[in-house]
Structures are given as structure tokens and as C-alpha cells.
């Protein structure tokens, strides 16, 4: 008996992949079907370390990934947000943070197609690492950010 379409499962995994030269890593996004068969795998990054956490499917059937990147700062990691289409091709990516370290590890899309993601920061004159929450519009431009 055939299952109804509502039972179709999309499995998306995120993490990091070592570069071929053994230095640093790239953010990794993998899509497999309900039987575990690989549909595609994509890496994202530049010359530093990029790591992805907790991918989310977006309302346009693409994906958004929160993580961190060491490619855009001389000494520290910045929060990293990647938006892809349904095939995992990058639509845009942005980094967030201050003069010290940020790592983002969770993200949600709200009903207005904005994104809220969180992690931690050591920037912005906080005393030790603090919870860092950022809200963006649908293309990653910041609106609000809070530190706790």
C-alpha cells in the first residue's frame, strides 16, 4: 500500500567537513530521503573554519542554517547564517557579532518569514560569555539583537 504524501520525510543534517588540505573545515548540509539515500550534500565556507548547526526548512522549501565562521574575523569566530534554496544552493549568507567570539546554534523562521537565532557572544562588553539572540528580516538584515 502506498503511503499518502503527508508521510514523506525530509531529513536534513548539518555539521562540518574537513577541507581536502586538512586545514580548517566547511559548513556541511546533507539531504537524505526517508530510506536514508543521499539526495545531495553541499559545503559552504571560505578560508577559515565554518560549522553548521540545526538546519531548518523554510517556508519556501529552502533551508536556513545557523553556525559560526572564522573566515571574516582575524582572531575570532562570528555567528554565521546561511540561506539556501531547496537544492542546497546558497541564496545568501551573513555573519553577525562584535570584536570577540560568537557562535550561533539554533534558528527559527517566524510567520513573517524573519529569522530568530541564538547562541552566545563574548563581545559587546559582556562579562564572560552571554546568550546572544538576533532577529533578522527575510534576507538576513538585522533588526534586534539582545545579550543576556
N, C-alpha and C positions, 0 to 999 in steps of 0.2 A: 504494500500500500504506500502510495506517495504521501509524504508529509506536506501539509499546507505551507505556503511561503512564509507565514508568520513564524515558522520554526527554523528558518535559515539562521545560521550562526556566522557571525564575522568575528574572527579572533585577530586582534592586533597586539603585537608585542613591541616593547621599546627597550632600549638599553644602549650599549655602545659596542663598537667593533674596533679592534686594533688595526692601525694602518699597516700597510704592507711593509713599511720600513721599520716597524717595531716601535716607533716613537708616537706617543700620544694616541688618541682614539677619536672616532667619529660617532655622532649620534646615529642610532640604528632604529629603523621602523620596519617591521615584518608583518605581512598579512598572510594568514593561512585560512583554509576553508574548514568546514565543520569536521572533516576527516583528518585534518592536520596536514593536508597537502599545501606546499608552499605556493602562494599566488604571486608574490613579489617581495623583494627586500630592497630597501633603499638606505643609503647612508647620507648624512648631512654634516658638513663641517668645513673648517678652514685649516689653518696651520697649527692650531692649539688643540687642547682636549675638548671634545664635546660629548656630553652624556645626556640621554633622554630618559624621562620617567613618565609613567602613567599617561599613555595616549588616550585621547577621547575622539569619538566620531562626532563630527559637526553636523549641523542642520542641512548643509549642502552635500552631505555624504563624503566629505573630505575628512581630514584628521588634524588635530592640533596636539602638539607635544610640548610639555614643559621640561626644562632641564637646566643645564649650565654649559657655558662656553668659556674657554680660556684664550680664544683667538682674538678678542677685541680689547683686552687689557694687558698691560705689560707684566703685571705681577699677580693678579687675582682672577678668579672666575666671576663671570656675570650671569645673572638669570637669563635664560635663553628660551624663546618661544618660537616654534616653527609651525606654520600652517601649510598643509598640503591639500591637493585635490584627492579624489577617490583612488587615483592610481599611485599616490605617494609622491607625486611630483610637487616640488616646493612652489608655493604661491607667494609666500613672504616669510621672512624671519627677522626677529629683532632681539636685541639684548637690553637688559634692564639692570640698574644698580648704581652704586656710587663708587667711591675710591677704594673700597676694600672688597671682601668676598660676598657674593650672593649665589645661592643655589635654590632653584625652584623645583618642587617635586609633585605638585598636584595642580590640576586645572579643570575648570568647568566652563561651559558655554551657557549663558543665561538666555532668557526668552527674547531678548533684544539683539541676539547674535553678538553680544560683547563677551569678553573672556575675563574670568577672575582666576588668578593663580596665586599660589602661595609657596613659601619656602622659608629661608632665613637670610638675614643680612648681618654683616659686621660693619657696614658703612653708616653714614648719617649720624655720627656721634653717639651711637648706642653703646651701652655698657655691656660688652660681650655680645654674642650672637642674639639676635632678636627675630621674632616671627615677622615675616615680610609678606604683605598682601598687596597685589597690584590688580587694578581693573583697567582693561583696555577697551577700545572700540573694536569693531569687526575686522579691522586691518592692523591691530596691534598698537595703535597710538594710545599713550597712557592718559587716563583720566585721574584716577585716585590711586595713591599708594599709601599704605599705613605700615607702621612698625610698632610692635608690641613687645 
